[in-house]
């Protein structure tokens, strides 16, 4: 049975997953990890834009 999660929870999980992957897999770029997280966590276009902005603002 599938559990429905609030979108904010999916976003938190995606950020945690991307951060974990950035630490363990340096060969993949940030854009590729964000794209993979979008597929893995079934995120919509607005959520993907949020992830891109989140990492762009926090890299500075």
Z-matrix of the N, CA and C atoms (Angstrom, degrees):
N
C 1 1.430
C 2 1.534 1 109.27
N 3 1.295 2 117.31 1 138.58
C 4 1.455 3 123.14 2 -178.04
C 5 1.523 4 110.14 3 -89.73
N 6 1.313 5 115.73 4 136.25
C 7 1.458 6 120.95 5 177.16
C 8 1.518 7 108.35 6 -98.65
N 9 1.312 8 116.56 7 130.85
C 10 1.460 9 121.19 8 178.31
C 11 1.520 10 108.11 9 -88.66
N 12 1.342 11 115.73 10 126.29
C 13 1.460 12 121.08 11 -179.71
C 14 1.515 13 109.35 12 -110.07
N 15 1.322 14 116.82 13 147.80
C 16 1.466 15 119.09 14 173.21
C 17 1.527 16 109.87 15 -61.79
N 18 1.311 17 116.69 16 148.71
C 19 1.462 18 120.95 17 -176.53
C 20 1.524 19 111.58 18 -60.07
N 21 1.333 20 117.13 19 -35.31
C 22 1.467 21 118.83 20 -179.94
C 23 1.528 22 111.34 21 -63.91
N 24 1.324 23 117.05 22 -34.04
C 25 1.468 24 120.92 23 177.62
C 26 1.530 25 110.11 24 -67.16
N 27 1.327 26 116.54 25 -39.81
C 28 1.464 27 119.97 26 177.52
C 29 1.527 28 110.59 27 -63.38
N 30 1.322 29 116.45 28 -39.69
C 31 1.461 30 120.27 29 179.10
C 32 1.523 31 110.40 30 -64.26
N 33 1.326 32 117.33 31 -43.11
C 34 1.464 33 120.63 32 177.85
C 35 1.522 34 110.93 33 -61.21
N 36 1.328 35 115.98 34 -43.32
C 37 1.464 36 119.95 35 179.72
C 38 1.525 37 110.72 36 -64.85
N 39 1.339 38 116.59 37 -39.33
C 40 1.464 39 120.55 38 179.25
C 41 1.527 40 110.79 39 -63.93
N 42 1.333 41 117.40 40 -43.28
C 43 1.464 42 120.95 41 178.96
C 44 1.524 43 110.20 42 -63.11
N 45 1.322 44 116.62 43 -43.22
C 46 1.470 45 120.40 44 178.62
C 47 1.523 46 110.66 45 -62.76
N 48 1.328 47 116.90 46 -42.13
C 49 1.465 48 121.35 47 -179.17
C 50 1.529 49 110.34 48 -65.55
N 51 1.337 50 117.02 49 -45.49
C 52 1.467 51 120.83 50 179.86
C 53 1.528 52 110.01 51 -61.16
N 54 1.319 53 116.79 52 -44.33
C 55 1.469 54 120.37 53 179.77
C 56 1.522 55 111.22 54 -61.43
N 57 1.316 56 116.02 55 -42.00
C 58 1.468 57 120.58 56 178.39
C 59 1.528 58 110.93 57 -63.59
N 60 1.322 59 116.55 58 -43.13
C 61 1.463 60 120.72 59 -179.74
C 62 1.525 61 111.38 60 -67.19
N 63 1.334 62 117.45 61 -35.71
C 64 1.465 63 120.51 62 179.08
C 65 1.522 64 110.68 63 -64.11
N 66 1.331 65 116.63 64 -33.63
C 67 1.460 66 120.20 65 179.27
C 68 1.524 67 112.02 66 -75.32
N 69 1.335 68 116.49 67 -35.74
C 70 1.466 69 119.32 68 -173.89
C 71 1.528 70 113.92 69 -97.18
N 72 1.329 71 118.42 70 -25.61
C 73 1.471 72 121.63 71 -177.55
C 74 1.521 73 109.61 72 -124.78
N 75 1.293 74 116.67 73 98.02
C 76 1.454 75 119.18 74 -178.76
C 77 1.526 76 112.44 75 -84.98
N 78 1.339 77 117.74 76 -11.94
C 79 1.467 78 118.83 77 -177.45
C 80 1.527 79 112.90 78 -76.33
N 81 1.323 80 118.33 79 -21.77
C 82 1.464 81 120.95 80 177.87
C 83 1.518 82 109.18 81 -90.98
N 84 1.318 83 115.31 82 137.55
C 85 1.451 84 120.03 83 178.08
C 86 1.523 85 111.60 84 -80.39
N 87 1.313 86 115.53 85 167.44
C 88 1.457 87 121.17 86 -178.59
C 89 1.524 88 111.34 87 -61.72
N 90 1.321 89 117.43 88 -42.11
C 91 1.464 90 120.50 89 -179.22
C 92 1.526 91 111.21 90 -61.32
N 93 1.321 92 116.92 91 -40.86
C 94 1.466 93 120.72 92 178.94
C 95 1.519 94 111.14 93 -66.57
N 96 1.328 95 116.96 94 -38.72
C 97 1.462 96 120.39 95 178.84
C 98 1.526 97 111.28 96 -67.71
N 99 1.328 98 117.07 97 -39.72
C 100 1.466 99 120.21 98 177.52
C 101 1.519 100 109.92 99 -63.65
N 102 1.319 101 116.64 100 -42.63
C 103 1.467 102 121.07 101 178.71
C 104 1.530 103 110.81 102 -62.07
N 105 1.318 104 116.47 103 -44.73
C 106 1.462 105 120.46 104 179.86
C 107 1.530 106 111.23 105 -65.46
N 108 1.327 107 116.60 106 -38.20
C 109 1.470 108 120.41 107 177.69
C 110 1.525 109 110.37 108 -63.88
N 111 1.326 110 116.77 109 -37.67
C 112 1.461 111 120.43 110 178.21
C 113 1.513 112 112.11 111 -60.06
N 114 1.312 113 116.30 112 -41.60
C 115 1.467 114 121.06 113 178.48
C 116 1.521 115 110.12 114 -72.52
N 117 1.315 116 116.37 115 -46.04
C 118 1.469 117 121.90 116 -176.59
C 119 1.530 118 111.98 117 -61.57
N 120 1.343 119 116.68 118 -39.55
C 121 1.460 120 120.71 119 -176.05
C 122 1.528 121 112.70 120 -104.80
N 123 1.329 122 117.10 121 12.02
C 124 1.463 123 122.79 122 174.86
C 125 1.531 124 111.45 123 53.33
N 126 1.326 125 115.42 124 54.98
C 127 1.456 126 121.09 125 -176.28
C 128 1.518 127 110.70 126 -96.16
N 129 1.311 128 115.52 127 148.35
C 130 1.453 129 121.98 128 178.76
C 131 1.521 130 111.21 129 -86.06
N 132 1.332 131 116.68 130 175.55
C 133 1.470 132 121.11 131 -178.54
C 134 1.531 133 113.53 132 -59.01
N 135 1.325 134 117.34 133 -39.93
C 136 1.469 135 119.48 134 -179.81
C 137 1.524 136 111.10 135 -66.62
N 138 1.323 137 116.46 136 -36.82
C 139 1.463 138 119.97 137 177.66
C 140 1.522 139 110.58 138 -66.87
N 141 1.325 140 116.15 139 -38.13
C 142 1.464 141 120.42 140 178.03
C 143 1.534 142 110.39 141 -64.79
N 144 1.335 143 116.40 142 -41.54
C 145 1.461 144 120.28 143 177.20
C 146 1.525 145 110.70 144 -62.02
N 147 1.347 146 115.84 145 -39.87
C 148 1.459 147 119.57 146 177.92
C 149 1.523 148 110.58 147 -60.49
N 150 1.340 149 117.28 148 -45.76
C 151 1.468 150 120.58 149 179.99
C 152 1.525 151 110.83 150 -60.32
N 153 1.330 152 116.67 151 -42.43
C 154 1.462 153 120.05 152 179.58
C 155 1.524 154 110.99 153 -62.80
N 156 1.345 155 116.73 154 -44.84
C 157 1.469 156 120.26 155 177.91
C 158 1.525 157 111.21 156 -64.42
N 159 1.333 158 116.43 157 -42.24
C 160 1.463 159 121.76 158 -179.09
C 161 1.523 160 110.66 159 -56.61
N 162 1.320 161 116.74 160 -48.87
C 163 1.465 162 119.48 161 -177.84
C 164 1.524 163 111.83 162 -74.58
N 165 1.324 164 117.91 163 -32.57
C 166 1.467 165 120.57 164 178.17
C 167 1.531 166 110.07 165 -65.24
N 168 1.342 167 116.73 166 -44.09
C 169 1.461 168 120.93 167 -178.99
C 170 1.524 169 111.87 168 -70.83
N 171 1.323 170 117.63 169 -32.63
C 172 1.460 171 120.78 170 -176.16
C 173 1.522 172 113.61 171 -88.86
N 174 1.325 173 118.27 172 -7.61
C 175 1.465 174 120.73 173 176.95
C 176 1.519 175 111.16 174 -81.29
N 177 1.302 176 117.12 175 -24.43
C 178 1.474 177 121.11 176 -176.58
C 179 1.499 178 112.61 177 -69.31
